[in-house]
Amino acid sequence: MIEKVKTFMKEHQLLEANSNVLVGVSGGPDSMALLHFFSIIREVWNLNVIAVTVDHQLRGEESLDDLAYVRQMCDQWNIQFVGTSLDVPSYKKEKQMGTQEAARNLRYGFFEKQMKSFDADVLALGHHGDDQIETVIMALARTADPGALSGIPVKRDFANGMIIRPFLCTTKDELEAYCVQQQIIPRRDPSNDETVYTRNFFRKQLLPLLKDRNPNIHNTVQHLSEVLQEDERFLLDEAAEMVQENVKMDHELNKISFDSTVFSSFPYSLQRRAYHLILNYLYKKWPKNLSYVHEQQFFDLLHRTSGNTHIDFPYNLKLNNMYGTFVLFFPEEQPEAPSVPAVMEIPSETNWYNGTITACYTDDPGEQSEMSYACGKEEVALPLHVRTRRNGDRMCWKGLQGSKKLKDIFIDAKVPLTERDKWPVVVDNNGTVLWLVGLKKRIPEVQREYDTYIQLKFEKRNSQEGQHA
C-alpha cells in the first residue's frame, strides 16, 4: 500500500520535499494510518510533520481520550502534536445548523489557523476511496449539479497552502489491514455505526452492494472524479470569462444585470455555470432551499422574449426580465410613493419618492425637455395635483387619435413593473392627465400664446435601474 500511495502522490504532485506538513488526525484507523505513513516517509522527503487534532465535545470523556491517545502516539513516533477542544454543541445552537456542519466549520477554522501558524505547505487528510464512492452516491441522490458529482478533490487550495488526500487511491479495508500490519490500535467512534447520519446509511447499506458487483469500484469512481473535476475546472474558467465580459456587477447595490439575448447565445453548459457564479456572488450564504427547481425558473424567465416579468428567489432575491435586460437584486428600503394626490401650489416644491417637482409661473417657458412641462394657466383647472396612476387613466396629445391608457404607455416605454406604481402623474383639478413625467405630455391640438404659463420641472434624487422619470 505504501508504494501505491507514493505513486499516487507523485502522479498528482501532492507534495514536494522539504515541506511543512500538517496531518489532520482524529485517532481513527484512517487518520492514524495517514500519520504513520508520513512518519515513515518524512526522512526521505525531509518533511516537518505536525499532527493536528480536534475534540468536538460531542462524546464527553471519550472524545477527550481520543485526543490523549493521539498525543501519546505522537510522542511514541516523535511527531509534534497540536490539539484543541471546540464547543460544537454551543456553536451549533448559536448558528442553528446541523451537528456535522457545525463540527466541520469549527474544525476547518482551527486547521486554517494552524496552517498559518506553522507556515504549512499542505494539510493532509485521511479520506480514502470508499469515502469518495459515498460522496458521489450522496451527491447523485440529492442534487442535479454536475459539479457536486465530481466528488472529493485530490487537492485544493486552503489557507496559505493546500489540502491533499493521498489515500483516495486506497480502500477502507486496506487501511484497516495497514493498521494491523503496523500494530496500530486506533480509536473507534461509535457514531460511525449509526445509520441516522446520511453518510453512514450509504456506507452501511449501499457501498457493500456496489463492491460486491465491482471490487475495484473505488478506482473507477476516483478516475471518474478526476475527469469530472478537470472538465469542471475548464468550464468554470470559461463561464467566469463569460460573466466578466457580459455581466454588469453593481457592488454598491449588490445587483447584477445582463442582456438576456447575449447571455442565451452561449452554450447551455456555460449558462448554467454562469448562473451559479452569479448566485455565489449575490448570496453571502447559500440558501438551503435553493434547488434545481429555481435553476429551471431562472432559465424559463431568461427565455421570455417579451414583456416585463419577474420571479422571487429565497432571501428576497428578485429576478426581473425587463424587455431583454435581466436584473437580479435585493430590493432596498425606499420611501413609499404618496397614497393620495399631493396638491401642487404655485410656486411650490413637491417631494416625490425619487425626486422633487417644482412649480412656478412664468411669462416665457422657453425650450422644454423630458423633465419639464409648460402649459398656459388658462388651459387647465387649478389646482394641479401629482399622484400615482389609477385604473382607467388615459391621456391624449397632439397627433394622437383619441386617447391612450397609461398602462400601454408604460409598456411601450418598457418601464419596469416595480416602477409603474410609483411613477409621478400630474393632473389638473378635473383629473385630466397633463404630464406622465419623463414619458408623455398633453399638448393641445391648437396652441396659442398666453400671458402666464405654468412651468413644472422634475429633478431626480437617485437614478434607478430601468427608470425613465
Long-range contacts (C-beta under 8 A, 24 or more apart in sequence): 1-170, 1-174, 1-175, 1-177, 1-178, 2-37, 2-40, 4-169, 4-170, 5-37, 5-166, 5-167, 5-169, 5-170, 6-41, 8-166, 8-168, 8-169, 9-164, 9-166, 12-154, 12-155, 14-122, 14-154, 14-155, 14-164, 14-166, 15-45, 15-47, 15-121, 15-122, 15-164, 15-166, 16-121, 17-45, 17-46, 17-47, 18-45, 18-46, 18-47, 19-45, 19-47, 19-48, 19-121, 19-122, 20-47, 20-48, 20-50, 20-118, 20-119, 20-120, 20-121, 20-122, 21-47, 21-48, 21-49, 21-50, 21-120, 21-121, 21-122, 21-124, 22-50, 22-51, 22-52, 22-111, 22-114, 22-115, 22-118, 22-120, 22-122, 22-123, 22-124, 23-49, 23-50, 23-51, 23-52, 23-123, 23-124, 24-52, 24-53, 24-107, 24-111, 24-123, 24-124, 24-125, 24-126, 25-51, 25-52, 25-53, 25-70, 25-126, 26-53, 26-54, 26-66, 26-70, 26-187, 26-189, 27-53, 27-66, 27-67, 27-69, 27-70, 27-186, 27-187, 28-126, 28-186, 28-187, 28-188, 28-189, 28-192, 29-172, 29-175, 29-176, 29-179, 29-184, 29-186, 30-126, 30-127, 30-128, 30-167, 30-172, 30-175, 31-125, 31-126, 32-70, 32-73, 32-179, 32-184, 32-186, 33-126, 33-167, 33-175, 33-178, 33-179, 33-182, 33-184, 34-124, 34-125, 34-126, 34-166, 34-167, 35-70, 35-73, 35-74, 35-77, 35-79, 36-77, 36-178, 36-182, 36-184, 37-166, 38-124, 39-77, 39-78, 39-79, 48-80, 48-118, 49-79, 49-80, 50-79, 50-80, 50-81, 50-82, 50-114, 50-118, 50-120, 51-79, 51-80, 51-81, 51-82, 52-82, 52-83, 52-110, 52-111, 52-114, 52-123, 53-81, 53-82, 53-83, 53-84, 54-83, 54-84, 54-85, 54-86, 54-106, 54-107, 54-110, 55-83, 55-84, 55-85, 55-86, 56-86, 56-88, 56-103, 56-106, 56-107, 57-85, 57-86, 57-87, 57-88, 57-89, 58-88, 58-89, 58-99, 58-103, 58-191, 59-189, 59-190, 59-191, 65-187, 66-187, 66-189, 69-187, 73-184, 82-114, 84-110, 86-110, 100-197, 111-158, 111-159, 112-158, 112-159, 115-158, 115-159, 115-160, 115-161, 116-159, 116-160, 119-160, 120-159, 120-160, 120-161, 121-161, 121-162, 122-161, 122-162, 122-163, 122-164, 123-158, 123-159, 123-161, 123-162, 123-163, 123-164, 124-163, 124-164, 124-165, 124-166, 125-163, 125-164, 125-165, 126-165, 126-167, 126-175, 127-152, 127-165, 127-167, 127-168, 128-167, 128-168, 128-170, 128-171, 128-172, 128-174, 128-175, 128-218, 129-167, 129-168, 129-169, 129-170, 129-171, 129-172, 129-218, 129-219, 129-221, 129-222, 130-171, 130-172, 130-203, 130-207, 130-218, 131-168, 132-168, 132-218, 132-221, 132-222, 132-225, 133-207, 133-210, 133-217, 133-218, 133-221, 134-199, 134-202, 134-203, 134-207, 136-221, 136-224, 136-225, 137-202, 137-206, 137-207, 137-210, 138-198, 138-199, 138-202, 141-202, 143-292, 144-292, 144-295, 145-276, 145-292, 146-228, 146-232, 147-232, 147-236, 147-273, 147-276, 149-228, 150-225, 150-228, 150-229, 150-232, 151-221, 151-224, 151-225, 151-228, 151-229, 152-225, 153-225, 153-229, 154-226, 168-222, 169-219, 169-222, 170-218, 171-218, 235-269, 235-270, 235-273, 236-273, 236-277, 238-270, 238-273, 239-270, 239-273, 239-274, 239-277, 240-277, 242-266, 242-270, 242-274, 243-274, 243-277, 243-278, 247-274, 247-278, 249-281, 253-329, 253-332, 254-282, 254-329, 254-330, 255-327, 255-328, 255-329, 255-330, 255-465, 256-281, 256-282, 256-327, 256-328, 256-329, 257-325, 257-326, 257-327, 257-328, 257-465, 258-325, 258-326, 259-324, 259-325, 259-326, 260-302, 260-303, 260-305, 260-321, 260-324, 260-325, 260-326, 261-324, 263-302, 263-326, 264-302, 264-303, 271-299, 271-302, 275-299, 278-328, 282-317, 282-328, 282-330, 283-315, 283-317, 287-313, 287-314, 287-315, 289-314, 290-314, 301-326, 302-326, 307-411, 308-411, 308-414, 308-415, 308-416, 308-417, 310-417, 310-418, 320-416, 320-417, 320-418, 322-414, 322-416, 322-466, 323-414, 325-466, 327-465, 327-466, 329-465, 331-418, 337-388, 337-421, 337-422, 338-386, 338-387, 338-388, 339-388, 340-387, 341-385, 341-386, 341-387, 341-427, 342-385, 342-386, 342-387, 343-383, 343-384, 343-385, 344-383, 344-384, 344-385, 344-386, 344-426, 344-456, 345-383, 346-382, 346-383, 346-384, 346-454, 350-386, 352-386, 352-424, 352-458, 353-422, 354-422, 354-460, 354-461, 354-462, 354-464, 354-467, 354-469, 355-424, 355-458, 355-459, 355-460, 355-461, 355-469, 356-458, 356-459, 356-461, 357-386, 357-424, 357-426, 357-437, 357-456, 357-457, 357-458, 358-456, 358-457, 358-459, 359-384, 359-454, 359-455, 359-456, 360-454, 360-455, 361-452, 361-453, 361-454, 361-455, 362-452, 362-453, 362-455, 363-451, 363-452, 363-453, 364-453, 365-453, 365-455, 370-438, 370-439, 370-468, 371-437, 371-438, 371-457, 371-458, 371-459, 371-460, 372-455, 372-456, 372-457, 372-458, 373-426, 373-434, 373-435, 373-437, 373-441, 373-455, 373-456, 374-453, 374-454, 374-455, 374-456, 375-434, 375-442, 375-453, 375-454, 376-448, 376-450, 376-452, 376-453, 376-454, 377-450, 377-452, 377-453, 377-454, 378-450, 378-452, 379-444, 379-450, 380-428, 380-429, 380-432, 380-434, 380-454, 381-428, 381-429, 381-430, 381-432, 382-428, 382-429, 383-429, 384-426, 384-427, 384-428, 384-429, 384-434, 384-454, 384-456, 385-426, 385-427, 385-428, 385-429, 386-424, 386-425, 386-426, 386-427, 387-424, 387-425, 387-427, 388-421, 388-422, 388-423, 388-424, 388-425, 389-420, 389-421, 389-423, 389-425, 393-425, 393-433, 394-433, 395-432, 395-433, 395-434, 395-436, 395-440, 395-442, 396-442, 397-440, 397-441, 397-442, 397-443, 398-443, 398-444, 398-445, 406-433, 406-436, 409-436, 409-439, 409-440, 410-439, 413-439, 413-468, 414-466, 415-439, 415-466, 415-467, 415-468, 416-465, 416-466, 416-467, 419-464, 419-466, 419-467, 419-469, 423-469, 424-458, 424-469, 426-456, 437-469, 438-468, 438-469, 439-468, 439-469
